[in-house]
Amino acid sequence: MSRRSTKPKGLLIDLDGVIYNDSQVIPGALETIRFLQDSNIPFRFLTNTTMKCRQSIQSKLMNLNIKVEKEQIFSAAYAAAEFIRRQKKQRCFLLLTEDAQKDYQGLAADTGDVDYVVVGDLGDQYTFQILNKAFNYLLQGARLIALQKNRFWLSDKGYTLDAGAFVALLEYAANCRSQVIGKPSAQFFEGALHNLNLSAQQVLMIGDDLESDISGASNLGIRTCLVQTGKFLKEDFDRSLVKPDYILPTIAFLPQSGIL
């Protein structure tokens, strides 16, 4: 029996571009989440959002009338903090917003020896000074951790540079390679599967990003569904070698799609 002929028992769902675009809920997304909850289909929000801590992400969802537990949210920022806490060396220079740093209590360092430079999305707070400081820590031996390497995202103001652009800058300048913690890293997807207590073959990933969502999940044998919202661009899809198992106009079409 092919994996397409079996119904998924759980879902991994991207947030930005799938459930909402920045501050605007995508029409039908709330109804789809309620459908999953009413149908007792377990899901986890798997997000590369790095500007907010997990608690703040939950609060945003609650304000959008999406009632979920904090444990149902897997963010790249939280996953990296947990990874670092398991290491012997834990001093971090954080290129993160003040809100996102709440997941890093006891880990932040801005002087002396630094073990890790952690790069997320600082938005307008990125300056030459902070990038140069991170660059020098890397030259002194700190390891570079990328919460994600997305090139851009869709904000209320249009397409906006994401953390991946600044990770690439630091990799080039310091002649080093980053360790990616968020999507599309296998480690990140495996953590969500473990939390769901389901195998890769039992799960469907829904996302708008061919690189982070679709390719990352497919590499682990997870079925994938691409939605044509958020950062979806037809020209990217047409030239990409990565193809999802399913395509939907929006997540609103999931309940009646026959996928579940």
TAZI-V528096 format. One record per residue. N is the residue number from 1. PSI is psi in radians with two decimals (none if undefined). NEAR is the number of other ideal C-beta (glycine too) atoms within 8 Angstrom. Layout:
# TAZI-V528096
n->{N,N}
psi->{PSI,PSI}
near->{NEAR,NEAR}
This chain:
# TAZI-V528096
n->{1,2,3,4,5,6,7,8,9,10,11,12,13,14,15,16,17,18,19,20,21,22,23,24,25,26,27,28,29,30,31,32,33,34,35,36,37,38,39,40,41,42,43,44,45,46,47,48,49,50,51,52,53,54,55,56,57,58,59,60,61,62,63,64,65,66,67,68,69,70,71,72,73,74,75,76,77,78,79,80,81,82,83,84,85,86,87,88,89,90,91,92,93,94,95,96,97,98,99,100,101,102,103,104,105,106,107,108,109,110,111,112,113,114,115,116,117,118,119,120,121,122,123,124,125,126,127,128,129,130,131,132,133,134,135,136,137,138,139,140,141,142,143,144,145,146,147,148,149,150,151,152,153,154,155,156,157,158,159,160,161,162,163,164,165,166,167,168,169,170,171,172,173,174,175,176,177,178,179,180,181,182,183,184,185,186,187,188,189,190,191,192,193,194,195,196,197,198,199,200,201,202,203,204,205,206,207,208,209,210,211,212,213,214,215,216,217,218,219,220,221,222,223,224,225,226,227,228,229,230,231,232,233,234,235,236,237,238,239,240,241,242,243,244,245,246,247,248,249,250,251,252,253,254,255,256,257,258,259,260}
psi->{2.25,2.75,-0.41,-0.41,-0.08,2.53,2.40,2.53,-0.17,2.85,2.55,2.20,2.15,2.70,-1.25,2.10,-0.26,-0.88,-0.68,2.80,1.77,-1.73,0.05,2.12,2.37,2.23,2.28,-0.20,-0.74,-0.75,-0.64,-0.74,-0.72,-0.64,-0.78,-0.75,-0.75,-0.51,0.01,0.66,1.98,2.57,2.77,2.40,2.05,1.84,2.45,0.14,2.21,0.12,-0.19,2.62,2.97,-0.66,-0.71,-0.60,-0.75,-0.74,-0.71,-0.77,-0.73,-0.70,-0.37,0.20,0.44,1.85,1.85,2.77,2.67,-0.60,-0.21,0.05,2.12,1.86,2.65,-0.67,-0.79,-0.75,-0.69,-0.71,-0.74,-0.66,-0.81,-0.65,-0.40,-0.11,2.83,-0.59,2.28,0.10,2.17,2.34,2.07,2.05,1.22,2.72,2.82,-0.64,-0.84,-0.50,-0.22,-0.42,-0.06,0.50,2.25,-0.03,-0.37,2.43,2.45,0.06,2.84,-2.73,2.34,2.30,-0.60,2.45,2.06,2.11,2.13,-2.72,1.93,-0.12,-2.27,-0.15,-0.12,2.22,2.87,-0.70,-0.79,-0.63,-0.68,-0.63,-0.78,-0.73,-0.77,-0.63,-0.66,-0.69,-0.50,0.00,-0.02,2.61,2.55,2.11,2.15,2.08,-0.55,2.91,0.55,2.41,-0.63,2.93,2.92,1.91,3.13,-0.36,0.04,-2.92,2.33,2.43,2.42,-3.09,-0.53,-0.56,-0.66,-0.53,-0.79,-0.68,-0.84,-0.66,-0.78,-0.82,-0.76,0.00,0.91,3.00,2.47,2.74,2.07,2.20,-0.69,-2.93,2.42,0.41,2.45,-0.64,-0.71,-0.83,-0.71,-0.63,-0.71,-0.70,-0.73,-0.71,-0.64,-0.31,0.72,2.71,2.89,-0.64,-0.22,0.06,2.62,2.30,2.27,2.13,3.00,-0.01,2.05,-0.62,-1.03,-0.77,-0.99,-0.90,-0.79,-0.77,-0.75,-0.61,-0.37,0.07,0.27,2.32,2.65,2.61,2.09,2.25,2.56,0.83,-3.10,-2.21,0.11,2.24,2.19,-0.66,-0.62,-0.76,-0.76,-0.60,-0.08,2.50,-0.24,2.17,2.35,2.90,-0.58,2.70,2.31,2.58,-0.79,2.95,-0.29,-0.41,-0.07,-0.85,-0.65,0.17,-0.35,-0.01,-0.67,none}
near->{4,5,8,6,5,8,5,11,8,13,13,16,14,20,11,14,15,16,15,12,12,8,5,7,8,13,6,10,14,10,9,12,12,8,10,10,8,6,7,5,10,9,11,14,14,12,12,13,12,16,11,13,13,12,8,10,15,12,8,9,13,10,6,10,6,9,5,11,5,8,5,8,14,12,16,16,17,12,14,13,11,8,11,14,8,5,8,3,6,11,11,14,15,11,13,14,13,6,9,15,11,10,11,15,5,5,12,9,10,4,3,5,6,12,10,14,15,14,14,16,10,12,8,4,7,9,6,5,6,11,13,8,9,13,11,8,11,14,7,8,4,11,7,16,14,14,16,16,11,12,7,10,11,12,9,6,4,5,7,10,6,11,14,11,10,13,13,9,9,17,12,7,8,10,5,8,5,12,8,9,14,15,14,12,10,8,9,16,18,9,10,12,13,7,9,11,4,9,6,9,9,8,16,13,18,14,16,13,13,11,10,15,17,16,11,16,15,11,8,11,7,14,13,15,15,15,16,10,12,13,10,12,6,7,6,9,10,6,5,8,3,9,5,11,7,10,7,12,7,12,15,11,10,13,8,5,9,4,9,9}
